Amino acid sequence: MVATERPDFSKDFFETVAFGVLNFAVFLPFLLVFNHYALLTNLWVLFPTAWIVLVVAPVFWAWLVVKVSREGWWIFPVMSLEPKAWDYFFSRGRPVWVVATLHDGTKVGGFYASDSYASAFPNEEQLYLQQQWLLDGDDAFLEPVDQTDGVIVNARDVKTFEFYEYVAEGG
């Protein structure tokens, strides 16, 4: 529901007109009935009707599309409102173990959970891991690094990110 980049209305004109036509098509039967009974000549009917058709309904359609896609009711499950896979992955909010392999081959391991942070589009991809962990030669997590308060990883410095499922104790 929040714009992720400045809209270019010259490019969005036809899309805006198309959604306006669809909105009008949904309300056309109601408007024809109101017109048939001359209800639209009454200002107490005209203004609320115009408000619903021109303001409330377009906001409702946008909310509905977001709700349907986030709840997984979308017909095409691979589609997402998130502009990048980065945003989609971190919007799920699941705790994961992370191994980031830098371009020089160095590996950074850490734990991503509720006190971590991942930037979102259109900002540059950065990842704050709330705990940095020492890794062995097989990328197994050994222990948290002493006296650190996490680590920030810039995605531009990373060749690959690997994510491993976090399983809580007893789970």
Buried (B, 14 or more C-beta within 10 A) or exposed (E): EEEBEEEEEEEEEEEEEEBEEEBEEEBEEEBEEBEEEEBBEEEEBEEEBEEEBEEEBBEEBEEEEEEEBEEEEBEEEEEBBBEBEBBEBBBEEEBBBBBBBBEEEEBBBBBBBEEBBBBBEEEEBBBBBBBBBEBEEEEEBEEBBEEEEBBEBEBEEBEEBEEEEEEEEEE
